Amino acid sequence: AFLSSFILDSVCWEVVGVVKLWNEWCRTSNTTNVLPTDSFCLFYRLISDPTVLLCQCSCYVAEDQQFQWLEKVFGCMRKEGLQVTILSTCPVAEYKTQESTLTLPSPFLKALKTKEFKEPVCCPLLEQPNIVRDLPAAVLSYCQVWQIPAVLYQCYTDVIKLDTVTVEAFKPLLSSEILKSLVKDTSESTKILKKLLTTNEAHNNIYI
């Protein structure tokens, strides 16, 4: 939602790849059409600079699929000069701190980076003994092993479904060295974000 609102548009970006997945949490249909459904990872390329790639992964990648996912994705890229930025969210209940999570100003950002990443980060670093997991952790670990500069921005939120406050928690990244040149005209961002939220709410009604 953050990328769709502030970075992506059909004029500057084009879809160049897709990863289809099947596991206990997501089942890809047999269709060959490239559509942004829950069972796809879509890859976009910046038309003006083909070296810039963006991946939107809205589906669950199981633990036994992560290595193959990494090999296929990074196997298509030159590692020289490569730099990776990862955006992820998780429940604030997973954040380990001595103070009560009830008093934390949720949502908030924490960063974790590889040794080779030398640029300033846009938020405080993640403190020990906190850990990250799933695909974001796998990507960061892969970059650490292959000595690729990479940074993970983890948003800790107290909501389950998408909301405006959580999405806008990533806005400090718009001034980062790697993203500031990719920001589109933000005059339409609020409208796009509201549309995404409305679509999400329509598919996630809960009756009590």
VENDAZI-V586341 format. One record per pair of residues at least 24 apart in sequence whose ideal C-beta (glycine too) atoms are under 6 Angstrom apart, sorted by sequence separation. I is the first residue (numbers start at 1). J is the second residue. D is the distance in Angstrom with one decimal. If there is no record, write none. Layout:
i=<I:I>
j=<J:J>
d=<D:D>
This chain:
i=<18:17:15:16:15:16:114:114:13:14:116:117:14:26:96:116:117:26:96:117:12:25:114:21:113:162:23:111:112:111:161:109:110:109:88:107:108:86:107:122:106:122:106:86:122:119:84:107:109:95:107:92:82:83:84:85:86:87:88:89:92:79:89:66:66:70:61:85:1:2:1:2:7:9:6:6:5:5:5:1>
j=<42:43:42:43:44:45:143:144:44:45:147:149:47:59:129:149:150:60:130:151:47:60:150:59:151:200:62:151:152:153:204:153:154:155:136:155:156:136:157:172:157:173:158:139:176:177:143:166:169:156:169:156:148:149:150:151:152:153:154:155:158:146:157:135:138:142:135:178:162:167:167:170:182:184:183:189:189:192:193:196>
d=<5.6:3.7:6.0:5.5:5.9:4.5:5.1:4.6:4.3:5.7:5.4:4.3:5.8:4.4:5.8:4.3:5.9:5.5:5.1:5.1:5.9:4.0:4.7:5.5:4.2:4.7:4.3:5.9:4.7:5.5:5.5:5.6:5.1:5.5:4.1:5.4:5.7:5.1:4.0:4.5:6.0:5.4:4.3:5.5:5.2:5.3:5.4:4.9:6.0:4.9:4.2:4.3:5.3:4.8:3.9:5.7:4.3:5.4:5.3:4.5:4.8:5.9:5.7:5.9:4.2:4.9:4.6:5.4:5.6:5.0:4.9:4.5:5.2:5.4:6.0:5.3:4.6:4.8:4.4:4.9>
